Amino acid sequence: VEGVISIVFNIDGYKVSTSELGENP
């Protein structure tokens, strides 16, 4: 479970980072 949560958190963080940078593929 910890691994899954970590992956989801990483994906969410990546989406937030791309949104902040203005990169929305």
mmCIF entry with sequence, helices, sheets and N, C-alpha, C, O atoms, coordinates in Angstrom:
data_MODEL
# 
_entry.id   MODEL 
# 
_entity.id                         1 
_entity.type                       polymer 
_entity.pdbx_number_of_molecules   1 
# 
_entity_poly.entity_id                      1 
_entity_poly.type                           'polypeptide(L)' 
_entity_poly.nstd_linkage                   no 
_entity_poly.nstd_monomer                   no 
_entity_poly.pdbx_seq_one_letter_code       VEGVISIVFNIDGYKVSTSELGENP 
_entity_poly.pdbx_seq_one_letter_code_can   VEGVISIVFNIDGYKVSTSELGENP 
_entity_poly.pdbx_strand_id                 A 
# 
loop_
_entity_poly_seq.entity_id 
_entity_poly_seq.num 
_entity_poly_seq.mon_id 
_entity_poly_seq.hetero 
1 1  VAL n 
1 2  GLU n 
1 3  GLY n 
1 4  VAL n 
1 5  ILE n 
1 6  SER n 
1 7  ILE n 
1 8  VAL n 
1 9  PHE n 
1 10 ASN n 
1 11 ILE n 
1 12 ASP n 
1 13 GLY n 
1 14 TYR n 
1 15 LYS n 
1 16 VAL n 
1 17 SER n 
1 18 THR n 
1 19 SER n 
1 20 GLU n 
1 21 LEU n 
1 22 GLY n 
1 23 GLU n 
1 24 ASN n 
1 25 PRO n 
# 
_struct_asym.id          A 
_struct_asym.entity_id   1 
# 
_struct_conf.conf_type_id            HELX_P 
_struct_conf.id                      HELX_P1 
_struct_conf.pdbx_PDB_helix_id       AA1 
_struct_conf.beg_label_comp_id       GLU 
_struct_conf.beg_label_asym_id       A 
_struct_conf.beg_label_seq_id        2 
_struct_conf.pdbx_beg_PDB_ins_code   ? 
_struct_conf.end_label_comp_id       LEU 
_struct_conf.end_label_asym_id       A 
_struct_conf.end_label_seq_id        21 
_struct_conf.pdbx_end_PDB_ins_code   ? 
_struct_conf.beg_auth_comp_id        GLU 
_struct_conf.beg_auth_asym_id        A 
_struct_conf.beg_auth_seq_id         2 
_struct_conf.end_auth_comp_id        LEU 
_struct_conf.end_auth_asym_id        A 
_struct_conf.end_auth_seq_id         21 
_struct_conf.pdbx_PDB_helix_class    1 
_struct_conf.details                 ? 
_struct_conf.pdbx_PDB_helix_length   20 
# 
_struct_conf_type.id          HELX_P 
_struct_conf_type.criteria    ? 
_struct_conf_type.reference   ? 
# 
loop_
_atom_site.group_PDB 
_atom_site.id 
_atom_site.type_symbol 
_atom_site.label_atom_id 
_atom_site.label_alt_id 
_atom_site.label_comp_id 
_atom_site.label_asym_id 
_atom_site.label_entity_id 
_atom_site.label_seq_id 
_atom_site.pdbx_PDB_ins_code 
_atom_site.Cartn_x 
_atom_site.Cartn_y 
_atom_site.Cartn_z 
_atom_site.occupancy 
_atom_site.B_iso_or_equiv 
_atom_site.pdbx_formal_charge 
_atom_site.auth_seq_id 
_atom_site.auth_comp_id 
_atom_site.auth_asym_id 
_atom_site.auth_atom_id 
_atom_site.pdbx_PDB_model_num 
ATOM 1   N N  . VAL A 1 1  ? 0.852  -1.211 0.000   1.00 0.00 ? 1  VAL A N  1 
ATOM 2   C CA . VAL A 1 1  ? 0.000  0.000  0.000   1.00 0.00 ? 1  VAL A CA 1 
ATOM 3   C C  . VAL A 1 1  ? 0.872  1.239  0.000   1.00 0.00 ? 1  VAL A C  1 
ATOM 4   O O  . VAL A 1 1  ? 0.588  2.209  -0.702  1.00 0.00 ? 1  VAL A O  1 
ATOM 5   N N  . GLU A 1 2  ? 1.918  1.204  0.778   1.00 0.00 ? 2  GLU A N  1 
ATOM 6   C CA . GLU A 1 2  ? 2.790  2.384  0.865   1.00 0.00 ? 2  GLU A CA 1 
ATOM 7   C C  . GLU A 1 2  ? 3.355  2.722  -0.516  1.00 0.00 ? 2  GLU A C  1 
ATOM 8   O O  . GLU A 1 2  ? 3.451  3.890  -0.894  1.00 0.00 ? 2  GLU A O  1 
ATOM 9   N N  . GLY A 1 3  ? 3.726  1.678  -1.261  1.00 0.00 ? 3  GLY A N  1 
ATOM 10  C CA . GLY A 1 3  ? 4.295  1.910  -2.596  1.00 0.00 ? 3  GLY A CA 1 
ATOM 11  C C  . GLY A 1 3  ? 3.272  2.543  -3.522  1.00 0.00 ? 3  GLY A C  1 
ATOM 12  O O  . GLY A 1 3  ? 3.588  3.459  -4.282  1.00 0.00 ? 3  GLY A O  1 
ATOM 13  N N  . VAL A 1 4  ? 2.041  2.048  -3.452  1.00 0.00 ? 4  VAL A N  1 
ATOM 14  C CA . VAL A 1 4  ? 0.993  2.591  -4.324  1.00 0.00 ? 4  VAL A CA 1 
ATOM 15  C C  . VAL A 1 4  ? 0.746  4.054  -3.994  1.00 0.00 ? 4  VAL A C  1 
ATOM 16  O O  . VAL A 1 4  ? 0.663  4.898  -4.887  1.00 0.00 ? 4  VAL A O  1 
ATOM 17  N N  . ILE A 1 5  ? 0.630  4.346  -2.705  1.00 0.00 ? 5  ILE A N  1 
ATOM 18  C CA . ILE A 1 5  ? 0.392  5.732  -2.280  1.00 0.00 ? 5  ILE A CA 1 
ATOM 19  C C  . ILE A 1 5  ? 1.542  6.618  -2.759  1.00 0.00 ? 5  ILE A C  1 
ATOM 20  O O  . ILE A 1 5  ? 1.328  7.743  -3.213  1.00 0.00 ? 5  ILE A O  1 
ATOM 21  N N  . SER A 1 6  ? 2.757  6.096  -2.651  1.00 0.00 ? 6  SER A N  1 
ATOM 22  C CA . SER A 1 6  ? 3.923  6.870  -3.062  1.00 0.00 ? 6  SER A CA 1 
ATOM 23  C C  . SER A 1 6  ? 3.849  7.180  -4.549  1.00 0.00 ? 6  SER A C  1 
ATOM 24  O O  . SER A 1 6  ? 4.150  8.296  -4.973  1.00 0.00 ? 6  SER A O  1 
ATOM 25  N N  . ILE A 1 7  ? 3.447  6.187  -5.340  1.00 0.00 ? 7  ILE A N  1 
ATOM 26  C CA . ILE A 1 7  ? 3.354  6.385  -6.794  1.00 0.00 ? 7  ILE A CA 1 
ATOM 27  C C  . ILE A 1 7  ? 2.290  7.439  -7.103  1.00 0.00 ? 7  ILE A C  1 
ATOM 28  O O  . ILE A 1 7  ? 2.519  8.353  -7.896  1.00 0.00 ? 7  ILE A O  1 
ATOM 29  N N  . VAL A 1 8  ? 1.129  7.300  -6.467  1.00 0.00 ? 8  VAL A N  1 
ATOM 30  C CA . VAL A 1 8  ? 0.044  8.251  -6.703  1.00 0.00 ? 8  VAL A CA 1 
ATOM 31  C C  . VAL A 1 8  ? 0.490  9.650  -6.308  1.00 0.00 ? 8  VAL A C  1 
ATOM 32  O O  . VAL A 1 8  ? 0.228  10.618 -7.023  1.00 0.00 ? 8  VAL A O  1 
ATOM 33  N N  . PHE A 1 9  ? 1.167  9.754  -5.164  1.00 0.00 ? 9  PHE A N  1 
ATOM 34  C CA . PHE A 1 9  ? 1.629  11.055 -4.690  1.00 0.00 ? 9  PHE A CA 1 
ATOM 35  C C  . PHE A 1 9  ? 2.622  11.649 -5.680  1.00 0.00 ? 9  PHE A C  1 
ATOM 36  O O  . PHE A 1 9  ? 2.589  12.848 -5.956  1.00 0.00 ? 9  PHE A O  1 
ATOM 37  N N  . ASN A 1 10 ? 3.505  10.807 -6.212  1.00 0.00 ? 10 ASN A N  1 
ATOM 38  C CA . ASN A 1 10 ? 4.492  11.277 -7.174  1.00 0.00 ? 10 ASN A CA 1 
ATOM 39  C C  . ASN A 1 10 ? 3.807  11.762 -8.442  1.00 0.00 ? 10 ASN A C  1 
ATOM 40  O O  . ASN A 1 10 ? 4.198  12.784 -9.007  1.00 0.00 ? 10 ASN A O  1 
ATOM 41  N N  . ILE A 1 11 ? 2.788  11.037 -8.893  1.00 0.00 ? 11 ILE A N  1 
ATOM 42  C CA . ILE A 1 11 ? 2.063  11.434 -10.100 1.00 0.00 ? 11 ILE A CA 1 
ATOM 43  C C  . ILE A 1 11 ? 1.367  12.771 -9.861  1.00 0.00 ? 11 ILE A C  1 
ATOM 44  O O  . ILE A 1 11 ? 1.430  13.668 -10.701 1.00 0.00 ? 11 ILE A O  1 
ATOM 45  N N  . ASP A 1 12 ? 0.701  12.899 -8.707  1.00 0.00 ? 12 ASP A N  1 
ATOM 46  C CA . ASP A 1 12 ? 0.019  14.144 -8.375  1.00 0.00 ? 12 ASP A CA 1 
ATOM 47  C C  . ASP A 1 12 ? 1.022  15.287 -8.310  1.00 0.00 ? 12 ASP A C  1 
ATOM 48  O O  . ASP A 1 12 ? 0.761  16.377 -8.819  1.00 0.00 ? 12 ASP A O  1 
ATOM 49  N N  . GLY A 1 13 ? 2.154  15.046 -7.692  1.00 0.00 ? 13 GLY A N  1 
ATOM 50  C CA . GLY A 1 13 ? 3.186  16.074 -7.581  1.00 0.00 ? 13 GLY A CA 1 
ATOM 51  C C  . GLY A 1 13 ? 3.690  16.474 -8.954  1.00 0.00 ? 13 GLY A C  1 
ATOM 52  O O  . GLY A 1 13 ? 3.946  17.653 -9.199  1.00 0.00 ? 13 GLY A O  1 
ATOM 53  N N  . TYR A 1 14 ? 3.837  15.507 -9.855  1.00 0.00 ? 14 TYR A N  1 
ATOM 54  C CA . TYR A 1 14 ? 4.308  15.804 -11.209 1.00 0.00 ? 14 TYR A CA 1 
ATOM 55  C C  . TYR A 1 14 ? 3.277  16.643 -11.945 1.00 0.00 ? 14 TYR A C  1 
ATOM 56  O O  . TYR A 1 14 ? 3.625  17.591 -12.649 1.00 0.00 ? 14 TYR A O  1 
ATOM 57  N N  . LYS A 1 15 ? 1.996  16.289 -11.780 1.00 0.00 ? 15 LYS A N  1 
ATOM 58  C CA . LYS A 1 15 ? 0.937  17.053 -12.436 1.00 0.00 ? 15 LYS A CA 1 
ATOM 59  C C  . LYS A 1 15 ? 0.931  18.490 -11.922 1.00 0.00 ? 15 LYS A C  1 
ATOM 60  O O  . LYS A 1 15 ? 0.794  19.434 -12.700 1.00 0.00 ? 15 LYS A O  1 
ATOM 61  N N  . VAL A 1 16 ? 1.082  18.649 -10.607 1.00 0.00 ? 16 VAL A N  1 
ATOM 62  C CA . VAL A 1 16 ? 1.094  19.988 -10.012 1.00 0.00 ? 16 VAL A CA 1 
ATOM 63  C C  . VAL A 1 16 ? 2.291  20.768 -10.541 1.00 0.00 ? 16 VAL A C  1 
ATOM 64  O O  . VAL A 1 16 ? 2.170  21.948 -10.870 1.00 0.00 ? 16 VAL A O  1 
ATOM 65  N N  . SER A 1 17 ? 3.447  20.112 -10.623 1.00 0.00 ? 17 SER A N  1 
ATOM 66  C CA . SER A 1 17 ? 4.653  20.782 -11.092 1.00 0.00 ? 17 SER A CA 1 
ATOM 67  C C  . SER A 1 17 ? 4.472  21.237 -12.536 1.00 0.00 ? 17 SER A C  1 
ATOM 68  O O  . SER A 1 17 ? 4.817  22.370 -12.873 1.00 0.00 ? 17 SER A O  1 
ATOM 69  N N  . THR A 1 18 ? 3.933  20.365 -13.399 1.00 0.00 ? 18 THR A N  1 
ATOM 70  C CA . THR A 1 18 ? 3.750  20.730 -14.795 1.00 0.00 ? 18 THR A CA 1 
ATOM 71  C C  . THR A 1 18 ? 2.734  21.857 -14.900 1.00 0.00 ? 18 THR A C  1 
ATOM 72  O O  . THR A 1 18 ? 2.872  22.737 -15.750 1.00 0.00 ? 18 THR A O  1 
ATOM 73  N N  . SER A 1 19 ? 1.710  21.842 -14.044 1.00 0.00 ? 19 SER A N  1 
ATOM 74  C CA . SER A 1 19 ? 0.702  22.892 -14.079 1.00 0.00 ? 19 SER A CA 1 
ATOM 75  C C  . SER A 1 19 ? 1.334  24.225 -13.686 1.00 0.00 ? 19 SER A C  1 
ATOM 76  O O  . SER A 1 19 ? 1.049  25.256 -14.295 1.00 0.00 ? 19 SER A O  1 
ATOM 77  N N  . GLU A 1 20 ? 2.187  24.201 -12.673 1.00 0.00 ? 20 GLU A N  1 
ATOM 78  C CA . GLU A 1 20 ? 2.843  25.431 -12.230 1.00 0.00 ? 20 GLU A CA 1 
ATOM 79  C C  . GLU A 1 20 ? 3.741  25.976 -13.333 1.00 0.00 ? 20 GLU A C  1 
ATOM 80  O O  . GLU A 1 20 ? 3.843  27.188 -13.522 1.00 0.00 ? 20 GLU A O  1 
ATOM 81  N N  . LEU A 1 21 ? 4.390  25.068 -14.061 1.00 0.00 ? 21 LEU A N  1 
ATOM 82  C CA . LEU A 1 21 ? 5.288  25.502 -15.127 1.00 0.00 ? 21 LEU A CA 1 
ATOM 83  C C  . LEU A 1 21 ? 4.496  25.942 -16.358 1.00 0.00 ? 21 LEU A C  1 
ATOM 84  O O  . LEU A 1 21 ? 5.037  26.595 -17.250 1.00 0.00 ? 21 LEU A O  1 
ATOM 85  N N  . GLY A 1 22 ? 3.216  25.583 -16.400 1.00 0.00 ? 22 GLY A N  1 
ATOM 86  C CA . GLY A 1 22 ? 2.398  25.964 -17.542 1.00 0.00 ? 22 GLY A CA 1 
ATOM 87  C C  . GLY A 1 22 ? 2.512  24.945 -18.661 1.00 0.00 ? 22 GLY A C  1 
ATOM 88  O O  . GLY A 1 22 ? 2.111  25.213 -19.793 1.00 0.00 ? 22 GLY A O  1 
ATOM 89  N N  . GLU A 1 23 ? 3.065  23.760 -18.343 1.00 0.00 ? 23 GLU A N  1 
ATOM 90  C CA . GLU A 1 23 ? 3.191  22.729 -19.381 1.00 0.00 ? 23 GLU A CA 1 
ATOM 91  C C  . GLU A 1 23 ? 2.039  21.752 -19.240 1.00 0.00 ? 23 GLU A C  1 
ATOM 92  O O  . GLU A 1 23 ? 2.004  20.973 -18.287 1.00 0.00 ? 23 GLU A O  1 
ATOM 93  N N  . ASN A 1 24 ? 1.100  21.779 -20.165 1.00 0.00 ? 24 ASN A N  1 
ATOM 94  C CA . ASN A 1 24 ? -0.048 20.872 -20.116 1.00 0.00 ? 24 ASN A CA 1 
ATOM 95  C C  . ASN A 1 24 ? -0.167 20.159 -21.449 1.00 0.00 ? 24 ASN A C  1 
ATOM 96  O O  . ASN A 1 24 ? -0.828 20.651 -22.364 1.00 0.00 ? 24 ASN A O  1 
ATOM 97  N N  . PRO A 1 25 ? 0.476  18.990 -21.566 1.00 0.00 ? 25 PRO A N  1 
ATOM 98  C CA . PRO A 1 25 ? 0.476  18.240 -22.824 1.00 0.00 ? 25 PRO A CA 1 
ATOM 99  C C  . PRO A 1 25 ? -0.918 17.790 -23.222 1.00 0.00 ? 25 PRO A C  1 
ATOM 100 O O  . PRO A 1 25 ? -1.087 17.146 -24.258 1.00 0.00 ? 25 PRO A O  1 
# 
